[in-house]
Amino acid sequence: MSKHEEPERPAVSYSLRDDTPADSTTADQKQPGRPGIAYDLPAEPDGGTRTRQPWSTAGFVLAVVALLFFPIIFGVIGVACGLYGRRRGEELGNWSALAALTALLAGLAIRVFFFDADLIPAQN
């Protein structure tokens, strides 16, 4: 074998792809792996029309924060975010408002009963 001759290719292919013509440009060949197998993500159950729900998500996050810190402030803001999200057409808006309201009441109960704190501080 001289320096300019190419070595002979083995008969066995070590790639994951089947041997396909190089000039063909089908969609299957652009994806990695075997041709004919789609590696796309599965479609959404509602046909791929899933929408974001930022206000409802903010309401749920504020509900958790209201349970831990300053329930009156964060609980009210969480309820407002949930109701505003519902007004904008978000499906989880009512649930996030309800979660924030529940967290507000639970946070107040925890504060009063377990930490023996007053809701309205006494004036000295």
C-alpha positions as CSV (number, residue, x, y, z in Angstrom):
1,M,0.0,0.0,0.0
2,S,1.4,3.4,-0.9
3,K,1.1,6.6,1.0
4,H,-1.6,8.0,-1.3
5,E,-4.0,5.1,-1.3
6,E,-6.8,5.1,1.2
7,P,-7.1,2.1,3.5
8,E,-9.9,-0.3,2.9
9,R,-13.0,0.3,5.0
10,P,-14.2,-2.6,7.2
11,A,-17.4,-4.3,6.2
12,V,-19.0,-3.7,9.6
13,S,-20.3,-0.3,10.5
14,Y,-19.6,1.0,13.9
15,S,-22.1,3.9,13.8
16,L,-25.7,3.9,15.1
17,R,-26.9,4.9,11.7
18,D,-27.8,2.6,8.9
19,D,-25.8,3.1,5.7
20,T,-27.7,5.7,3.7
21,P,-26.9,7.6,0.6
22,A,-24.9,10.8,1.3
23,D,-27.0,12.9,-1.1
24,S,-30.3,12.2,0.5
25,T,-31.5,15.0,2.9
26,T,-34.5,13.6,4.6
27,A,-35.5,14.7,8.1
28,D,-34.7,11.3,9.5
29,Q,-31.1,11.7,8.6
30,K,-30.7,15.1,10.2
31,Q,-31.5,13.6,13.6
32,P,-28.9,11.5,15.4
33,G,-29.5,7.8,15.8
34,R,-31.3,5.4,13.5
35,P,-33.3,6.7,10.6
36,G,-37.0,6.3,10.8
37,I,-37.1,6.7,14.6
38,A,-38.3,10.1,15.8
39,Y,-36.6,11.4,19.0
40,D,-38.9,14.3,19.5
41,L,-40.5,15.0,22.9
42,P,-44.0,13.6,23.3
43,A,-46.9,15.9,22.6
44,E,-48.8,17.6,25.3
45,P,-52.1,16.0,26.3
46,D,-54.0,19.0,25.3
47,G,-52.5,19.1,21.8
48,G,-49.4,21.2,22.6
49,T,-51.3,24.4,23.6
50,R,-49.8,24.5,27.1
51,T,-49.6,28.0,28.4
52,R,-47.5,29.6,31.1
53,Q,-49.1,30.6,34.3
54,P,-46.8,33.1,35.9
55,W,-49.3,34.8,38.2
56,S,-50.6,31.5,39.6
57,T,-47.0,30.3,40.1
58,A,-46.2,33.5,42.0
59,G,-49.3,32.9,44.1
60,F,-48.2,29.4,45.1
61,V,-44.6,30.7,45.9
62,L,-46.0,33.5,48.0
63,A,-48.3,31.0,49.8
64,V,-45.2,29.1,50.9
65,V,-43.4,32.2,51.9
66,A,-46.5,33.4,53.8
67,L,-46.6,30.2,55.8
68,L,-43.0,30.8,56.9
69,F,-42.6,34.6,57.1
70,F,-44.9,37.5,57.5
71,P,-48.2,35.8,56.7
72,I,-50.3,39.0,56.5
73,I,-48.1,40.6,53.9
74,F,-47.2,37.7,51.7
75,G,-50.6,35.9,52.1
76,V,-52.5,38.9,50.8
77,I,-50.1,39.5,47.9
78,G,-50.4,35.7,47.1
79,V,-54.2,35.9,47.0
80,A,-54.0,39.0,44.8
81,C,-51.6,37.3,42.4
82,G,-53.8,34.2,42.2
83,L,-56.9,36.2,41.5
84,Y,-55.2,38.4,39.0
85,G,-53.9,35.2,37.2
86,R,-57.4,33.8,37.1
87,R,-58.7,37.0,35.7
88,R,-56.1,36.7,32.9
89,G,-57.3,33.2,32.1
90,E,-54.8,31.0,34.0
91,E,-56.4,27.7,35.1
92,L,-54.6,27.5,38.5
93,G,-55.4,31.1,39.6
94,N,-58.2,30.1,42.0
95,W,-56.2,27.3,43.5
96,S,-53.2,29.5,44.1
97,A,-55.4,32.2,45.7
98,L,-57.0,29.5,47.9
99,A,-53.5,28.2,48.8
100,A,-52.3,31.6,49.7
101,L,-55.4,32.3,51.8
102,T,-54.9,29.0,53.6
103,A,-51.3,29.7,54.2
104,L,-52.2,33.2,55.5
105,L,-54.6,31.7,58.1
106,A,-52.2,28.8,59.0
107,G,-49.3,31.2,59.3
108,L,-51.3,33.4,61.7
109,A,-52.4,30.4,63.7
110,I,-48.9,29.1,64.0
111,R,-47.7,32.5,65.1
112,V,-50.4,33.0,67.7
113,F,-50.6,29.4,69.1
114,F,-47.0,28.2,68.9
115,F,-44.9,31.3,69.3
116,D,-47.3,33.1,71.7
117,A,-47.1,36.3,69.6
118,D,-49.8,38.9,69.5
119,L,-51.4,39.8,66.2
120,I,-51.6,43.4,67.3
121,P,-48.7,44.4,69.5
122,A,-49.7,45.9,72.8
123,Q,-49.1,49.6,73.3
124,N,-46.8,50.5,76.2
